[in-house]
Amino acid sequence: MPLRSFFVLCLLAGSLAIQAAEIYRWTDAGGRVHFGQRPEAGAEPIEVRPQVVERDAVTREREARAERYFGARREERQAEARRQAERQAQHARECEALRERLARLSRGGRYYHVDERGGRVYYSDEELAAARRQLSGLIEQRCG
């Protein structure tokens, strides 16, 4: 019960505050009409009533449909942004892997592959230089 009294008191205080705000209207020497909260010479007070906007069921349904539509579009944009961010992250990982392979080849050392009999076949210097050129070209092409 005390809570209800508090709300009623707040409503009364709010309506008094609205009534306490006065607006004045006056016309200057040039014939222009002015409005203000401070009275000027020859100003007359005007009554300002708050506008109550009530929407019918059709308007509320139209607003709900619009909100659902815009909510769906917002979710689509967010999903696309997440997909784009994942593509960029994947691209960055691929570029980093290519650069790491080139760095390993550039450090030197002996590189080989295993043949069908299980023996090691070492790459020649020309083959390693060709592999470095190929990796450099891929990095330039894909990673900029």
N, C-alpha and C positions, 0 to 999 in steps of 0.2 A: 504493500500500500504506500509506503513512503517513496518508493521509486516512481510510482505513477504521479505522485504529487510533484516530484522533482521535474519530470518531463512536462507537466502542465505549466509549471513555473517557467521553464526554459522557453516554451512556446509563447507564453505571454510576454516574456522579456524580449524575445525576438520580434514579435509584432510591434511592441512599443518602439524598438530601435528603428524599425522600418518607418513607422509613423513619425519619428523624431527627425528623420532626414527630410529637410524641406528643400524644394527646388523653386527658384524664382525665374520669372521671365520678364524681359524688358526690351524695349526698342530704342536703339541709339539714334543720334541726330541724323545719321545717314539712312535710316529706315530699316536697318538690319535687326533681326530678332536674335537675342542672346538668351542663354540659359546658364544658371550658376547656382551655387549653394549659398553665396553671400548676397544679401539684398543690395541692389544698386538704387539710385534715385529713380522713382517711378516704377519700381519692380513690383510685380504682383505674384503672390505665391500660387503655385499650381500643385494639384494633387497627383501624386504618382502612385499608382496601385500596381502591385506585383502581378505579372501575367502568369496565369495558371495554364499550363499546357497539358492537356489530356489527349493521349493517343488512343485511337480506336484499335480494335483487334486486327484489322487489315494492316494498319500501319505498323503495329508491333510485330506481326508476322513478317512483313516486308523487311523490317529492320533485322529480325532474327535471321532471315535468309541471307541478307547482305553480310551479316557478321559471319555466318557459316562459310559463305563464299570467300570473303577476304581472309578468314582464318585458314581455309584450305590453301589459298594461294600463298599465304605467309609460310605455312608448313612446307609447301613445295619449294619455295625459295630457300628455306633453311636446309632442306634435304639436299638440294642441288649445291648449296654452299659447302655442305659436309662432303659430298662426293668430289667436288672440285678440290677441296683441301686434301683429301686422301690421294687424288691423282697427283697433285703437286708433291706430296710427301713421297709417294712411290717414285716419281721422276727423280727427286733429289737423291733417294736411296740408290737408284740405278746409276746416276751420274757419279756418285761417290764410289760405287763398286768399280766402275770403269776406271776412274782415276787411281784407285788403289791397285788395280791390275797393272796399269801403266807404270806406277811407281815401283812395283815389285820387279817388273821387267827392266826398268831403268837402273835399278840398284846393282844389276849384274848377277853373276852366278851361272850355274849350269842348269839348263832346263831340258827336260826330256819328256817323251811319251813312251808308253809301254806297247810293244808290238804284239802280234797275235800269239807269239811263242812265249810271251812274258819277259822278253828282254828289253832293256832300256835303249831307246834311240834318242841321242842327244841332238838338240837343234843347233844348226850352224849360226854363225854371227849374222849372215844375210837373212836367215829365217827369223831370227830375233829382231833384227832391224825392221823387217817387213811387218812383224806383229806389232812393234811399237808404232810404226806409221799407221797401221790399221786402227789401233786403239786411239791414237791421236785424232784420226779422222772421225771416228765414231763420237769421241768426246766433243769435237768441234761441231759436228752435225747435230747431235742430240742435246748437248748441254750448253752450247754457246761459248 
